[in-house]
């Protein structure tokens, strides 16, 4: 008995073979950093205690007090959507991603530099806006998810119920806005899962995009349409 492909199945099989031969797939912008350069921009969590403290996020409200300096003391001062706050004498200060203690040190150093001999600065977070990350692309449940301190790429993907079968695991892009500038880095999820690469830390406002493998997608479409059962006819 000879097995032959019917005409519609031949066309679809040819498409599948063409994709396999060409390795067709979506690819992140080659200009985006990868490997060590990616981790230089978006590093894994550190293990020291300061890394586990609360990190200031965009739209958080702070209380900043400078001892015996009422004009520099504020019970409410807001961080803007870019993560910055405007402060008298100093101007714009980037607060997002820092702990209150780190921001206090920055303000202390800048005030001491030109204005006050020995400033004593304290910073408190009085109102915290829920920090979240956006996960989209080839994950089971794309969406916006709240995160806490020390959240990582694996944490965010777990919230999105992991990647789909057609995800391109070496094309996971994390986008972040720093000082109003958007930056991105590409990570290899397969290496992270296997322990061959660190798991990068995410911050509020990050966007995770999971790439698509057209080869895997072609297999899914080919099998999902029932072609496995109907591709061959006996003559």
C-alpha positions as CSV (number, residue, x, y, z in Angstrom):
1,X,0.0,0.0,0.0
2,X,1.4,3.4,-1.0
3,X,0.8,6.4,1.3
4,X,0.4,9.8,-0.3
5,X,-0.3,13.3,0.9
6,X,-3.5,15.0,-0.3
7,X,-3.2,18.5,-1.9
8,X,-4.1,20.6,1.2
9,X,-1.9,18.5,3.4
10,X,1.0,18.7,1.0
11,X,0.8,22.5,1.1
12,X,0.7,22.6,4.9
13,X,3.5,20.0,5.2
14,X,5.6,22.1,2.8
15,X,5.1,25.2,5.0
16,X,6.1,23.3,8.1
17,X,9.3,21.9,6.4
18,X,10.1,25.3,5.1
19,X,10.0,26.7,8.6
20,X,12.1,23.9,9.9
21,X,14.7,24.4,7.2
22,X,14.8,28.2,7.7
23,X,14.7,28.3,11.4
24,X,12.1,31.0,11.2
25,X,11.3,32.7,14.5
26,X,11.0,36.2,16.1
27,X,14.3,37.6,17.3
28,X,14.9,40.4,19.8
29,X,16.7,43.5,18.6
30,X,20.3,42.5,18.1
31,X,21.3,45.8,19.7
32,X,19.9,44.8,23.0
33,X,22.6,43.5,25.5
34,X,22.9,39.8,26.2
35,X,25.0,37.6,28.5
36,X,27.2,39.5,30.9
37,X,26.2,42.9,29.4
38,X,22.5,42.1,30.2
39,X,23.3,41.3,33.8
40,X,25.3,44.5,34.1
41,X,22.1,46.4,33.4
42,X,19.6,44.1,35.2
43,X,21.6,42.2,37.9
44,X,20.4,39.3,40.0
45,X,19.4,40.0,43.7
46,X,22.3,40.4,46.1
47,X,22.3,38.4,49.3
48,X,23.2,41.1,51.7
49,X,20.6,42.6,54.1
50,X,20.2,45.9,52.3
51,X,18.9,44.2,49.2
52,X,16.0,42.8,51.2
53,X,14.8,46.2,52.4
54,X,11.9,48.0,50.8
55,X,12.8,49.8,47.5
56,X,11.2,53.1,46.7
57,X,9.0,53.0,43.6
58,X,7.4,55.5,41.3
59,X,4.5,57.4,42.9
60,X,5.5,56.5,46.4
61,X,5.0,59.2,49.0
62,X,7.9,60.0,51.3
63,X,8.6,62.0,54.4
64,X,12.0,63.6,54.3
65,X,13.2,65.3,57.5
66,X,16.4,67.3,57.9
67,X,17.3,68.1,61.5
68,X,16.8,71.8,62.4
69,X,16.1,72.6,58.8
70,X,12.4,73.2,58.5
71,X,12.6,74.5,54.9
72,X,14.1,71.2,53.8
73,X,11.7,69.1,55.8
74,X,8.6,67.6,54.1
75,X,6.0,65.3,55.6
76,X,4.8,64.5,52.1
77,X,6.9,64.5,48.9
78,X,6.0,62.4,46.0
79,X,8.2,60.4,43.6
80,X,7.1,61.0,40.1
81,X,6.3,58.3,37.4
82,X,9.9,58.3,36.2
83,X,11.2,57.6,39.7
84,X,12.5,61.0,40.5
85,X,11.7,63.7,43.1
86,X,12.4,67.4,43.1
87,X,14.2,68.6,46.2
88,X,15.1,72.2,47.2
89,X,18.7,73.3,46.6
90,X,19.5,70.0,45.0
91,X,17.0,69.7,42.2
92,X,16.1,66.3,40.7
93,X,17.1,63.2,42.6
94,X,16.5,59.6,41.4
95,X,14.8,57.7,44.2
96,X,13.2,54.6,42.6
97,X,15.1,51.4,43.3
98,X,16.8,52.8,46.4
99,X,16.0,52.0,50.0
100,X,15.0,54.9,52.2
101,X,18.5,54.7,53.9
102,X,20.2,54.9,50.5
103,X,18.2,57.9,49.5
104,X,18.9,59.6,52.9
105,X,22.7,59.1,52.3
106,X,22.4,60.6,48.8
107,X,20.6,63.7,50.1
108,X,23.0,64.0,53.0
109,X,26.0,63.9,50.6
110,X,24.6,66.5,48.2
111,X,23.4,68.9,50.9
112,X,26.8,68.6,52.7
113,X,28.6,69.3,49.4
114,X,27.4,72.9,49.0
115,X,24.8,73.9,51.5
116,X,24.8,72.5,55.0
117,X,27.8,71.7,57.1
118,X,26.6,68.5,58.9
119,X,23.0,67.6,57.7
120,X,21.1,64.9,59.4
121,X,18.6,63.4,57.0
122,X,16.0,60.7,57.5
123,X,13.7,59.3,54.8
124,X,10.5,57.3,55.5
125,X,8.0,55.8,53.1
126,X,4.5,57.1,54.2
127,X,2.5,55.7,51.3
128,X,3.6,52.9,49.0
129,X,2.0,52.3,45.6
130,X,1.8,48.6,44.8
131,X,4.7,47.8,42.5
132,X,4.0,45.6,39.6
133,X,5.5,44.2,36.4
134,X,3.9,43.5,33.1
135,X,4.4,40.0,31.5
136,X,3.4,39.5,27.9
137,X,4.2,37.5,24.9
138,X,4.2,33.7,25.0
139,X,3.1,33.0,28.5
140,X,0.0,31.2,29.7
141,X,-1.6,34.2,31.4
142,X,-0.2,37.6,30.2
143,X,-1.0,40.4,32.6
144,X,0.1,42.9,35.2
145,X,1.3,41.3,38.4
146,X,2.2,42.8,41.8
147,X,5.7,42.1,43.1
148,X,7.5,42.5,46.3
149,X,11.1,43.1,47.1
150,X,13.6,40.7,45.6
151,X,11.2,39.5,42.8
152,X,13.0,37.9,39.9
153,X,12.3,36.9,36.3
154,X,11.3,33.4,37.4
155,X,9.0,34.9,40.0
156,X,7.2,37.0,37.4
157,X,6.9,34.1,34.9
158,X,5.5,31.8,37.6
159,X,2.8,34.5,38.3
160,X,2.0,34.3,34.6
161,X,1.8,30.5,34.8
162,X,5.0,30.0,32.9
163,X,5.9,30.1,29.3
164,X,3.9,28.4,26.5
165,X,5.0,25.5,24.4
166,X,5.9,27.9,21.5
167,X,8.0,30.3,23.7
168,X,11.5,31.0,22.5
169,X,13.4,30.5,25.8
170,X,16.6,32.3,24.8
171,X,14.7,35.4,23.8
172,X,13.2,36.7,27.1
173,X,13.5,40.5,27.1
174,X,13.2,42.7,30.2
175,X,12.5,46.4,29.6
176,X,13.1,49.0,32.3
177,X,12.8,52.8,32.4
178,X,15.7,54.6,34.1
179,X,15.8,58.4,34.3
180,X,13.1,58.6,31.6
181,X,15.1,56.4,29.2
182,X,13.8,53.0,28.2
183,X,16.4,50.2,28.2
184,X,16.2,46.5,27.7
185,X,18.2,43.3,28.1
186,X,17.8,39.7,26.7
187,X,18.0,36.7,29.0
188,X,18.1,32.9,28.3
189,X,15.4,31.3,30.4
190,X,16.6,27.8,29.7
191,X,20.0,28.7,31.2
192,X,18.4,30.3,34.3
193,X,16.2,27.3,34.9
194,X,19.1,25.0,34.6
195,X,21.2,27.0,37.0
196,X,23.7,28.0,34.4
197,X,22.9,31.7,34.6
198,X,21.6,33.9,37.5
199,X,18.0,34.9,37.8
200,X,17.8,38.7,37.3
201,X,15.9,40.9,39.8
202,X,12.8,42.8,38.6
203,X,11.7,46.2,39.8
204,X,8.3,47.8,39.8
205,X,7.4,49.0,36.3
206,X,9.5,46.4,34.4
207,X,8.0,44.8,31.3
208,X,8.8,41.1,30.5
209,X,8.3,40.0,26.9
210,X,8.6,36.3,26.0
211,X,9.6,35.6,22.4
212,X,7.9,33.3,19.9
213,X,9.5,30.4,18.1
214,X,7.8,30.0,14.7
215,X,9.2,26.5,14.4
216,X,7.4,25.4,17.6
217,X,4.3,27.4,16.4
218,X,4.2,25.5,13.1
219,X,4.3,22.2,14.9
220,X,1.5,23.3,17.2
221,X,-0.7,24.5,14.3
222,X,0.1,21.4,12.2
223,X,-0.9,19.0,15.0
224,X,-3.6,21.1,16.4
225,X,-5.6,21.2,13.1
226,X,-5.7,17.4,13.1
227,X,-3.2,17.1,10.2
228,X,-1.5,14.2,12.0
229,X,-4.6,12.1,11.4
230,X,-5.6,13.3,8.0
231,X,-2.3,14.0,6.2
232,X,-2.0,10.5,4.7
233,X,-4.4,8.8,2.3
234,X,-4.1,5.3,1.0
235,X,-4.5,4.6,-2.8
